[in-house]
Amino acid sequence: MKVEPLSRRELFTGRAAARPARIRPPGVSELSLAACTGCGACVERCPTDIIRLEGGHPFVDFSGGECTFCGACADACPEPVFETKDVWRFPHVAAITDTCLARRNVACQSCGESCPEQAIRFRPRIGGPFLPEINDATCTGCGACLSGCPVGAIAVKALEKEVAHV
Protein backbone atom coordinates (compact mmCIF):
# COMPACT_ATOMS: atom_id res chain seq x y z
CA MET A 1 0.00 0.00 0.00
CA LYS A 2 1.37 3.37 -1.03
CA VAL A 3 1.47 6.04 1.67
CA GLU A 4 1.29 9.63 0.50
CA PRO A 5 3.78 12.02 2.14
CA LEU A 6 2.50 14.72 4.47
CA SER A 7 2.90 18.38 3.64
CA ARG A 8 4.67 20.68 6.10
CA ARG A 9 1.36 22.09 7.24
CA GLU A 10 -0.03 18.61 7.83
CA LEU A 11 3.10 17.57 9.73
CA PHE A 12 3.13 20.56 12.08
CA THR A 13 -0.62 20.73 12.72
CA GLY A 14 -0.91 16.98 13.17
CA ARG A 15 -3.84 16.79 10.75
CA ALA A 16 -3.95 15.47 7.24
CA ALA A 17 -5.68 17.67 4.70
CA ALA A 18 -8.94 16.41 3.30
CA ARG A 19 -8.29 14.68 0.01
CA PRO A 20 -10.92 15.05 -2.69
CA ALA A 21 -12.97 11.91 -3.21
CA ARG A 22 -12.11 10.13 -6.42
CA ILE A 23 -14.90 9.43 -8.87
CA ARG A 24 -15.19 5.73 -9.63
CA PRO A 25 -15.88 4.49 -13.17
CA PRO A 26 -19.57 3.92 -13.97
CA GLY A 27 -20.91 0.72 -12.41
CA VAL A 28 -18.19 0.48 -9.75
CA SER A 29 -19.16 0.71 -6.09
CA GLU A 30 -16.91 1.25 -3.10
CA LEU A 31 -17.48 -2.37 -2.10
CA SER A 32 -16.75 -3.86 -5.52
CA LEU A 33 -13.60 -1.75 -5.82
CA ALA A 34 -11.93 -4.14 -3.32
CA ALA A 35 -11.85 -6.80 -6.07
CA CYS A 36 -9.72 -4.56 -8.33
CA THR A 37 -6.21 -5.89 -8.94
CA GLY A 38 -4.96 -2.72 -10.59
CA CYS A 39 -4.22 -4.45 -13.91
CA GLY A 40 -5.10 -1.32 -15.91
CA ALA A 41 -7.26 -3.06 -18.52
CA CYS A 42 -10.02 -0.50 -18.02
CA VAL A 43 -7.52 2.34 -18.50
CA GLU A 44 -6.29 0.89 -21.79
CA ARG A 45 -9.76 0.27 -23.21
CA CYS A 46 -11.38 3.62 -22.34
CA PRO A 47 -12.00 5.31 -25.72
CA THR A 48 -12.09 8.81 -24.22
CA ASP A 49 -8.97 8.23 -22.05
CA ILE A 50 -10.53 9.48 -18.81
CA ILE A 51 -9.80 6.50 -16.54
CA ARG A 52 -6.61 6.67 -14.49
CA LEU A 53 -5.03 4.43 -11.85
CA GLU A 54 -3.97 5.74 -8.48
CA GLY A 55 -2.98 3.50 -5.63
CA GLY A 56 -3.92 0.48 -7.75
CA HIS A 57 -7.53 1.58 -8.17
CA PRO A 58 -9.27 3.21 -11.15
CA PHE A 59 -10.78 6.66 -10.99
CA VAL A 60 -12.29 9.00 -13.55
CA ASP A 61 -10.54 12.24 -14.51
CA PHE A 62 -12.85 14.53 -16.47
CA SER A 63 -10.19 17.14 -17.20
CA GLY A 64 -9.56 15.75 -20.67
CA GLY A 65 -12.92 14.45 -21.77
CA GLU A 66 -16.24 12.89 -20.95
CA CYS A 67 -17.69 9.46 -20.24
CA THR A 68 -19.85 8.11 -23.04
CA PHE A 69 -21.09 5.14 -20.96
CA CYS A 70 -19.92 2.80 -23.72
CA GLY A 71 -19.09 -0.02 -21.27
CA ALA A 72 -15.64 -0.74 -22.74
CA CYS A 73 -14.05 -0.50 -19.29
CA ALA A 74 -16.50 -3.02 -17.84
CA ASP A 75 -15.99 -5.40 -20.78
CA ALA A 76 -12.21 -5.25 -20.40
CA CYS A 77 -12.14 -5.89 -16.65
CA PRO A 78 -11.25 -9.53 -15.78
CA GLU A 79 -12.43 -9.13 -12.16
CA PRO A 80 -15.96 -8.58 -10.74
CA VAL A 81 -15.31 -4.87 -10.17
CA PHE A 82 -18.12 -3.55 -12.38
CA GLU A 83 -21.39 -4.54 -10.70
CA THR A 84 -23.61 -3.38 -13.54
CA LYS A 85 -22.62 -2.99 -17.16
CA ASP A 86 -25.58 -1.03 -18.50
CA VAL A 87 -24.97 2.14 -16.50
CA TRP A 88 -26.16 5.40 -18.04
CA ARG A 89 -25.36 7.88 -15.25
CA PHE A 90 -22.99 8.57 -12.37
CA PRO A 91 -24.14 9.03 -8.76
CA HIS A 92 -23.27 12.73 -9.05
CA VAL A 93 -24.31 15.73 -11.13
CA ALA A 94 -22.54 18.86 -12.28
CA ALA A 95 -22.71 22.07 -10.24
CA ILE A 96 -21.87 25.61 -11.33
CA THR A 97 -19.48 27.40 -8.94
CA ASP A 98 -19.04 31.12 -8.30
CA THR A 99 -16.07 31.35 -10.68
CA CYS A 100 -18.43 30.93 -13.65
CA LEU A 101 -17.81 33.60 -16.27
CA ALA A 102 -21.51 34.30 -16.73
CA ARG A 103 -21.83 34.98 -12.99
CA ARG A 104 -18.97 37.46 -13.38
CA ASN A 105 -20.78 39.29 -16.23
CA VAL A 106 -18.84 37.68 -19.08
CA ALA A 107 -20.91 36.05 -21.81
CA CYS A 108 -20.07 32.34 -21.99
CA GLN A 109 -22.17 29.30 -22.82
CA SER A 110 -19.46 26.70 -23.40
CA CYS A 111 -20.84 24.32 -20.76
CA GLY A 112 -24.26 24.25 -22.39
CA GLU A 113 -22.77 23.75 -25.83
CA SER A 114 -20.72 20.77 -24.66
CA CYS A 115 -23.52 19.00 -22.73
CA PRO A 116 -24.73 15.98 -24.76
CA GLU A 117 -27.92 15.67 -22.67
CA GLN A 118 -28.81 19.37 -22.90
CA ALA A 119 -29.08 19.42 -19.10
CA ILE A 120 -27.72 22.97 -18.93
CA ARG A 121 -30.14 25.77 -19.76
CA PHE A 122 -29.48 29.49 -19.65
CA ARG A 123 -31.81 31.77 -17.72
CA PRO A 124 -32.06 35.32 -19.08
CA ARG A 125 -31.41 38.20 -16.75
CA ILE A 126 -31.59 41.95 -17.13
CA GLY A 127 -28.27 43.74 -17.45
CA GLY A 128 -26.01 40.74 -17.91
CA PRO A 129 -25.35 37.52 -19.76
CA PHE A 130 -27.64 34.52 -19.38
CA LEU A 131 -26.94 32.39 -16.28
CA PRO A 132 -26.45 28.62 -16.55
CA GLU A 133 -28.76 26.30 -14.62
CA ILE A 134 -28.33 22.54 -14.41
CA ASN A 135 -31.30 20.20 -14.44
CA ASP A 136 -30.28 17.47 -11.98
CA ALA A 137 -32.86 15.06 -13.38
CA THR A 138 -31.35 15.26 -16.87
CA CYS A 139 -27.65 15.51 -15.96
CA THR A 140 -25.85 12.16 -16.19
CA GLY A 141 -22.62 13.42 -14.60
CA CYS A 142 -20.66 12.50 -17.76
CA GLY A 143 -18.16 15.35 -17.33
CA ALA A 144 -18.51 16.92 -20.78
CA CYS A 145 -19.19 20.32 -19.26
CA LEU A 146 -16.20 20.03 -16.89
CA SER A 147 -13.72 19.65 -19.72
CA GLY A 148 -15.55 22.28 -21.81
CA CYS A 149 -15.46 25.06 -19.21
CA PRO A 150 -12.60 27.49 -19.95
CA VAL A 151 -12.19 28.52 -16.29
CA GLY A 152 -12.93 25.24 -14.50
CA ALA A 153 -16.07 26.65 -12.88
CA ILE A 154 -17.95 23.36 -12.84
CA ALA A 155 -17.67 20.87 -10.01
CA VAL A 156 -19.45 17.64 -9.18
CA LYS A 157 -21.87 17.15 -6.32
CA ALA A 158 -23.52 14.02 -5.01
CA LEU A 159 -26.89 13.25 -6.53
CA GLU A 160 -29.54 14.08 -3.97
CA LYS A 161 -32.00 11.32 -3.31
CA GLU A 162 -35.68 12.17 -3.16
CA VAL A 163 -37.13 12.44 0.28
CA ALA A 164 -40.31 10.43 0.89
CA HIS A 165 -43.33 12.36 2.05
CA VAL A 166 -44.31 11.37 5.55
C-alpha positions as CSV (number, residue, x, y, z in Angstrom):
1,M,0.0,0.0,0.0
2,K,1.4,3.4,-1.0
3,V,1.5,6.0,1.7
4,E,1.3,9.6,0.5
5,P,3.8,12.0,2.1
6,L,2.5,14.7,4.5
7,S,2.9,18.4,3.6
8,R,4.7,20.7,6.1
9,R,1.4,22.1,7.2
10,E,0.0,18.6,7.8
11,L,3.1,17.6,9.7
12,F,3.1,20.6,12.1
13,T,-0.6,20.7,12.7
14,G,-0.9,17.0,13.2
15,R,-3.8,16.8,10.7
16,A,-3.9,15.5,7.2
17,A,-5.7,17.7,4.7
18,A,-8.9,16.4,3.3
19,R,-8.3,14.7,0.0
20,P,-10.9,15.1,-2.7
21,A,-13.0,11.9,-3.2
22,R,-12.1,10.1,-6.4
23,I,-14.9,9.4,-8.9
24,R,-15.2,5.7,-9.6
25,P,-15.9,4.5,-13.2
26,P,-19.6,3.9,-14.0
27,G,-20.9,0.7,-12.4
28,V,-18.2,0.5,-9.7
29,S,-19.2,0.7,-6.1
30,E,-16.9,1.3,-3.1
31,L,-17.5,-2.4,-2.1
32,S,-16.8,-3.9,-5.5
33,L,-13.6,-1.8,-5.8
34,A,-11.9,-4.1,-3.3
35,A,-11.9,-6.8,-6.1
36,C,-9.7,-4.6,-8.3
37,T,-6.2,-5.9,-8.9
38,G,-5.0,-2.7,-10.6
39,C,-4.2,-4.5,-13.9
40,G,-5.1,-1.3,-15.9
41,A,-7.3,-3.1,-18.5
42,C,-10.0,-0.5,-18.0
43,V,-7.5,2.3,-18.5
44,E,-6.3,0.9,-21.8
45,R,-9.8,0.3,-23.2
46,C,-11.4,3.6,-22.3
47,P,-12.0,5.3,-25.7
48,T,-12.1,8.8,-24.2
49,D,-9.0,8.2,-22.1
50,I,-10.5,9.5,-18.8
51,I,-9.8,6.5,-16.5
52,R,-6.6,6.7,-14.5
53,L,-5.0,4.4,-11.9
54,E,-4.0,5.7,-8.5
55,G,-3.0,3.5,-5.6
56,G,-3.9,0.5,-7.7
57,H,-7.5,1.6,-8.2
58,P,-9.3,3.2,-11.1
59,F,-10.8,6.7,-11.0
60,V,-12.3,9.0,-13.6
61,D,-10.5,12.2,-14.5
62,F,-12.9,14.5,-16.5
63,S,-10.2,17.1,-17.2
64,G,-9.6,15.8,-20.7
65,G,-12.9,14.4,-21.8
66,E,-16.2,12.9,-21.0
67,C,-17.7,9.5,-20.2
68,T,-19.9,8.1,-23.0
69,F,-21.1,5.1,-21.0
70,C,-19.9,2.8,-23.7
71,G,-19.1,0.0,-21.3
72,A,-15.6,-0.7,-22.7
73,C,-14.0,-0.5,-19.3
74,A,-16.5,-3.0,-17.8
75,D,-16.0,-5.4,-20.8
76,A,-12.2,-5.3,-20.4
77,C,-12.1,-5.9,-16.7
78,P,-11.3,-9.5,-15.8
79,E,-12.4,-9.1,-12.2
80,P,-16.0,-8.6,-10.7
81,V,-15.3,-4.9,-10.2
82,F,-18.1,-3.6,-12.4
83,E,-21.4,-4.5,-10.7
84,T,-23.6,-3.4,-13.5
85,K,-22.6,-3.0,-17.2
86,D,-25.6,-1.0,-18.5
87,V,-25.0,2.1,-16.5
88,W,-26.2,5.4,-18.0
89,R,-25.4,7.9,-15.3
90,F,-23.0,8.6,-12.4
91,P,-24.1,9.0,-8.8
92,H,-23.3,12.7,-9.1
93,V,-24.3,15.7,-11.1
94,A,-22.5,18.9,-12.3
95,A,-22.7,22.1,-10.2
96,I,-21.9,25.6,-11.3
97,T,-19.5,27.4,-8.9
98,D,-19.0,31.1,-8.3
99,T,-16.1,31.4,-10.7
100,C,-18.4,30.9,-13.6
101,L,-17.8,33.6,-16.3
102,A,-21.5,34.3,-16.7
103,R,-21.8,35.0,-13.0
104,R,-19.0,37.5,-13.4
105,N,-20.8,39.3,-16.2
106,V,-18.8,37.7,-19.1
107,A,-20.9,36.0,-21.8
108,C,-20.1,32.3,-22.0
109,Q,-22.2,29.3,-22.8
110,S,-19.5,26.7,-23.4
111,C,-20.8,24.3,-20.8
112,G,-24.3,24.2,-22.4
113,E,-22.8,23.8,-25.8
114,S,-20.7,20.8,-24.7
115,C,-23.5,19.0,-22.7
116,P,-24.7,16.0,-24.8
117,E,-27.9,15.7,-22.7
118,Q,-28.8,19.4,-22.9
119,A,-29.1,19.4,-19.1
120,I,-27.7,23.0,-18.9
121,R,-30.1,25.8,-19.8
122,F,-29.5,29.5,-19.6
123,R,-31.8,31.8,-17.7
124,P,-32.1,35.3,-19.1
125,R,-31.4,38.2,-16.7
126,I,-31.6,41.9,-17.1
127,G,-28.3,43.7,-17.4
128,G,-26.0,40.7,-17.9
129,P,-25.4,37.5,-19.8
130,F,-27.6,34.5,-19.4
131,L,-26.9,32.4,-16.3
132,P,-26.4,28.6,-16.5
133,E,-28.8,26.3,-14.6
134,I,-28.3,22.5,-14.4
135,N,-31.3,20.2,-14.4
136,D,-30.3,17.5,-12.0
137,A,-32.9,15.1,-13.4
138,T,-31.4,15.3,-16.9
139,C,-27.7,15.5,-16.0
140,T,-25.8,12.2,-16.2
141,G,-22.6,13.4,-14.6
142,C,-20.7,12.5,-17.8
143,G,-18.2,15.4,-17.3
144,A,-18.5,16.9,-20.8
145,C,-19.2,20.3,-19.3
146,L,-16.2,20.0,-16.9
147,S,-13.7,19.7,-19.7
148,G,-15.6,22.3,-21.8
149,C,-15.5,25.1,-19.2
150,P,-12.6,27.5,-19.9
151,V,-12.2,28.5,-16.3
152,G,-12.9,25.2,-14.5
153,A,-16.1,26.7,-12.9
154,I,-18.0,23.4,-12.8
155,A,-17.7,20.9,-10.0
156,V,-19.5,17.6,-9.2
157,K,-21.9,17.1,-6.3
158,A,-23.5,14.0,-5.0
159,L,-26.9,13.3,-6.5
160,E,-29.5,14.1,-4.0
161,K,-32.0,11.3,-3.3
162,E,-35.7,12.2,-3.2
163,V,-37.1,12.4,0.3
164,A,-40.3,10.4,0.9
165,H,-43.3,12.4,2.1
166,V,-44.3,11.4,5.5
